[in-house]
Amino acid sequence: MISNVQFIGMALVATVAYACFAQAEMLCDHEAVLDANGKLQPWTTYDNVLKGSMAFIQHCPTKKTNLGDDPWYLISSEFNEDGSFRPNQNNQGSNAYWAVETVARYYTYTGDRSSLDCARLLLDRILQFHTPPDWNWANVPRTQDNSPDGEYTDAESEPDKMAMVGYAYVRFFRITGDQKYLEAAVAIAKALFAHMQPGDDKHSPLPFRVDLQTGKVLDQYTANMIAPVLFFDILVDSGLSEYAAPRDTLWKWILEHPMTNNLWSGYYEDVGQRTENLNQQIPMEIARYMLHHPEVAPDYKTQVPALLTWVRGRFGATKRYGATSVREQDVCFEEMSSHTARYASVAALWFGVTGDAADREEARAAFALSTYSTFNKHTKDGQALNYVGLGYPIPWFSDSYFDFLAHFMDGMSAMPELAPADADHLIGTSATVKTITYAAGRIEYDTFEPEGSEI
């Protein structure tokens, strides 16, 4: 338990002078809000974005399947602009990681334990469909579902997403104490370790896509080896030291290959093998890891700004009132709020290193821009229907919710002035909060780790 918590006056009040414009530009369904200097401001508070978006997830519409009344995020990756159901493939593997990251932070931020339920439903459904023990890839999750029926039976899967599910299992075990998640994670780790290869410029140590039953490699390269690095890292932190060596091997490959050739390809589940198709997701998550673990990245003060510059140059050339708007990948070259918020959260962490006002403004403006896809015109009862981004009016459970909200909460931790000035919140902690209670002038919580730091 972290004790002797000190509350510091970190929630700053910003007074904004708003200029008057005869016809303000519309960004998605909201008028652009500018200050007297023409700098873009969020159209609403970040607190409102978080609570309205989580309200939609917590009251997600359901559809009858063979397994019961399933929330849509168990069935399909997306739905229609007006909030009606749309069947599509489901990317449940990556959603599991980001759902747990989001609810872990949101529970800490609000004390609303019911927010954990959506992650539990998703993890339990994935666990229900792990592969048989006699398959080449045994006891691992199906991370992609091309038949939107809530049953994860595809014979193809992605090892990097298996690692993301494994990480989510361990994190959720730390929150809930439910041993089944840790046991499932260890089974995934064993399979990943058994299939690791040295790797080179054209072959990652774990392939991108495989046939689970036969072991045939279908796509051989993904730069997303940061996913198994994170997974093995949390297992080592949980006392399973045998995963330190494979973690270090993977990290060494990242530094020697994609960090030198910028071949940042192979992440999105609905894109086949296109090694030349680069994306911003992987380099930004590697930059985040470096900032959280500078001890394994001695050159991070050179490498992190280089990664930010690369993403800004290739995917962030579009500016809106000075705010960098980040596009997803070469074959889906669309501005997306989740990726803009991801970029902003890494820029905010980098500002924590440099203290440079220009770095702070880069993060602040991108965060502000990313709010404009939230609460679209079809929103009802305060439950936010969120677009993917500017010019992309289809909600996705990843880009509009799970792999989106966590970045705002990371931003609050790095730049506490984004948090509400009139309420107490635990906005950042290095530990996993198991239970938390808010009372007048007091926050009490228990953590999985015996010590840590908090804001």
N, C-alpha and C positions, 0 to 999 in steps of 0.2 A: 504494500500500500504506500502510495506517495503521501507523505504527511507534511505538516507545517506549510501549507499552501499560502502563498502571499499573493494578494490581488494588487495588481499594479494598474494605475490609471491609463490603460492602453487605448481605450475607445475614445478617439479624438473627434471633436465636432468640427466639421468643415463647413464654412459659410460660403455658399456659392452665389455669385451674382449672375442672374440669368439675363441674357440679351433678348430683346423682343424681335421677332421676325414675322413678316407679314404671312409668309407661307413656309412653315418649317418642313424640311424634307422628311419623308416617311422612311423609316428603317423597319422593314417588316410591317407590323401593324401599329407601330408607335411613332410619334413625332420625335425627331432628333432633339435632344435636350443639350444645349450648349451653354457654357459659362460666358462671361463678358469678353473673354479672350478667344472665343470660338472653339474651345476645347470640349470634346464630347463628354457628357456625363451619363451615368446609368439612368434609364428612364424610370426605374423604381429601385427600391433598396435591395441589396443582396439578400438580406434576411427574408424579404418577401418572395424573391425568386426561389430560395431554398425551401421555404415552408409551403408555397403553392405547388411547387414541382413534386415534393414528397407527398403532398395531399393527393395528387393525381395517382401516384404509384400506390399509395396506401388504399385508395378506393378504385383501383384499376378495374375497368369493366372485365367481365368474365365471359367465357364461351364454353358451352358444353362439349366435352370430349369423352373418350372412352375412360378417362381417369377421373372425371368429375367436372365441376365448374372451375375451369382454369383461368386465372388472370392472363390477359393477353400476352404478357412478357414470357410466359411459359410456352407460347405457341408460335409467335411470329416476331420478327425483328422490328416491324414498323406498323403503322396504322395510318388512316387517312387524315388529311388536314382538318376535317370537321369533327374528328373524334370517332369516326366509325371504323369498324374492323377491316383490316386488309391482310389477307393471307400472303405470307412470304417466307422464305427460308429464315431460320432462327440462328443467331450467333450466341448460343447460350454459354459457350466456354469463356469468351472474353467478358460477356455480361456478368458472369459469376464473380470475376475478379473485381470489376468496377462497382457492382452492386454492394459487395461486402465493404469495399473501401468507402463508398458513399454512406452506407448506413452506420458503419463504425464511427465515422466522424459526426454524422447527424445525431446519433444517439448521444454522443458526448456533448454536442452543442446544445441539445434541447432537453435531454433526459426522457425523451419519448421512446420507451422500450418497444412499443408496438412497431416502430419503424424497422426493427430487425426482421419482422415476419416475412417481408418480401424476399430477403436474401435467403432465409431458411427454406422457403418454398422452392426457390430456384436451385439451391444446393441439393436439397433432398430429391428433386426430380432428376437432376443430373446423376446423383449417386444411384438412383434406382436403375439406371441404364448403363452402368459400367460394363465393360466387355467381359466375356467368360474367361475363366482362368486358363483354358487350353488354347486361346488365340495367341498369335505372335506378340501382339500388344495386349497383354493380359491385365485385367483389373484397372482399366483406365477409362476416363470419361469420353463420351462422344461429344465433341466440341462444336459440331455444326449439324443442323437438322434441315434437310432440304424438302421435307414433307411436313408442312406446318399443321401438326395434329397433336402436339404436346407429348409425343412419344419419340424419344431420341434413339433411333435405331440405325442410323447411317453407318455404313461400313468403312467410311473414310473419316479421318480426323487429323488434327494438327498438334504435334508435340508441344509447340510453344504455348498453345491454349490449354493443353493438359497441365502444363506447369502453372498457368494462371489459375486454373481450377484448384490445383493442389495448394497454391498459396492462399486462395480464398478459404479452403477447408481449414488450414492451420489458423488463420486469423479468426475464423468463426469459432473454432475450438477455444481459442484464447478468450473470446468474449463470453461464450456460453458454458464452457467446461464439458461439452458433449464429446466424449472420447471417440465416437464413430467417425468424426470428421478428421481427427488426427490419424486414425488407422487407415482411412481411405487415402489420405495424403501420402503416407509412407508407401503404400502400394504403388501410387503413381510415380514416386521418386525412384523406386526400384526399377520400374519399367523404363523410365527415361535414362537412368544410369546404364542399364543393360544395352541400350541402343546408341549410346554416344560414340562418335567417331572423332578423329583429330580435327578435321575440317580444313578448308583452304579458301581461296578467293571465290570459288564457284560452288563449294559445298559447305554448308554450315554444320557444326558438330551434331546437331539434331536436324533432320529434314523438316521441310515446311508442311508437307501433307503426305500421309501414308495410308495404305490399306491395312486396317487394323487386324484383320484375320490372317492375312498372308505375310504381312510385313513389307510388301512391295512399296518402294519409294515412288510417290507420284509427283511430288515437287521437291527438288533437292535443296533449295536455298531459301533461307530467311535470315535477315539480320537481327531478328527479334530474340536473340539469345539472352537479352536482359531479363526475359520472363523466367527461364529456369535459373538464372543467377539469383533473382529475388526469391524464388522458391527454395533453392538449396540454402540460401542465406538464412531464411527464417527457420528451416529445419535445424541448421547448425546452432542457431540461437536457442532452439528448443532442446538442445542436448544431443542431437544426432550428428556427431562430429565427422562421421564417415562421408558426409556430403560436402565437406570443406574442399577436398581435392577436386571433384568435378566442378564445383562452383568456380574455383580459381582457374581451371582449364578453360571454362566458358568465357570468363572475364578476359583472360589473356587473348583468346581468339577475337573478341570484340575490339580490343585495343590494336591488335595487329592487322585486322582486316577491314571491317566497315569504318572504323575510326580513321583509317589511312586512305581508303578509296571512296568513301561516302556512298557505298552501294546499299542504301537504306531501302531495301525492297523486301516484300513478303510479310504482310501483316493481315490484311483484310480477307475474311473467310470467303467472300463471294467473288474473289478475283483469282483466276488460275495462275499458273506459273508464267510470270512476266518479270524476269530479273531486272529489266530496264525500267520497270514501273516503280518509281521511288515515292516515299511518303514522309511526312513530318513526324508521325507518331513515335517511331522507334528512336530517332535521335533525341527527341525531347524527353522521353522516359529515361534514356541513358544519361542525359544531362542532369535530370532530377536525381538519379542514383549517385552520380558523382558529387553533387552538392550535399547529399545526405551522408555520403561515405567518402569524404576526401582522403581518408587514410589509404584507400586502394587506388586513388587517382591522383598521384603526386603532381601531375600537370593540369589539374582541373581548372586552374585560373587562366590557362590558355585554351583548354579544350572546350569548356562550357561556353564562353563567348563565341568561339568558332562555330559550335553547333547552333547557337541562337542566330548567328549571322547567316549560316547556311540555310536554315529554315526560313528566315525572313527574306532572303534573297530568292529562293526557289518557290516558296509557297505564300509569302507574305508581302508581295509587291503592291497589292491593293491597299490603299489607305483611305480611311473614312474619317474626315476631320482630324487627321493626324494619327488615328488609331490603326494599328496593324491588324488586318483581317486575314486569317490564315486559311488556306485551302487544304484539302485532305490529301490527295495523291494525284499522280500524273493522269491516271485514267478516270478519275473523278475529281476534276479540277474545279471544285465548288468551295465557296466560302462557307465554313461551318463553325458554329459557335463553340462546340466542344473543343475543337482544335485551337481556336482563338483563345479560349480560356486556359487550355493546357499550356500554350505558349506563354500566356500572361503569368501563370503560376510559376513557371520556371524562371521567367524574367524577374518575378518578385523575389524568388529565392536568390537570384544572382544579385539583385539590389541589396539583399541582406549581407552579401560579401563585400560589395564595392561601396555602398553608401552613396552612390552617385545619383544625383537628382534626375539625370536623363534616363537611367535605368528604371527608377521608380515611375517616371511618367510613362515610359514604354509599357510597363506592366499595368498601371492604372487605366490607361486609355483602352488597352485591349480588353481588360475586364469589363469596362463600361460598355464597349461595343457588343460584347457577347451577351449582354442582358436583353438585347432587342429582339431576339428570336423567341423569348419566353412570353407566356400568357397571350397566345394568338387570339384572334377575334372570335374564335369559337369557344373560348374558355367559359366555363360556368361554375358557379358556387365556389370560386376561389381555388379550384383545382386546375392548375396550369396545364393547358395544352401548349406544348413547345414545338416550334419548328426545329429542323436541324440547323438552319442558319439563313443568312440573307440570300434570297433567291432560291432557297431549297425548302419549299413549304410542306414537306412531309415529315411528321414526327417519327423518330426512331428511338427505341428504348435505350440504345447505347448513347448516341450523340445528343439526344434531347434530355436524357435523365442520368443514367448510371455513369457513363463516361463524360460527365459534364459537371454535375453538382460537386463532386469531390474537389474539383479545381478551385471553385469559389472558396471552399473551406480551407484549402491550402493557402489561398490568397489572404484570407483573414489572419491566418497564423503568421504569414510573412509581413503583412501590412495591416495591423490591427485597426487602423482607421476605417477599414471597410466594414467592420463589425458594428452592430447597433451601439449608440452612445448611451442609451437609456435602459439597458438591461445587462444582467450578468450572464456571461457565457464562458465555458471552457472552450476556447477557440483553437487550441493547439496543444498536443502532448506527444512526447516521444514514446509513450507507453500505450498499451491497449487497455482501454477502460472496460471493466467488467460490469460494474454497476455505478450509477451516478444519480444523485438526488439534489434538486434545486430547492432552496428555501430562501426566505427573505434575507438578503445579505450574506448568504452562506451556500457553498457548494461542497457536497461530500461525495467522495468517489473512491472506489477500489480499483486497482490495476493488476494486470497479470504479472507484469514485471515488478521486482522489488524496489526499483528506483527509476527516476526519470526526470524530465523537465516539462514545464507546462507554461502556457500563457492564458 
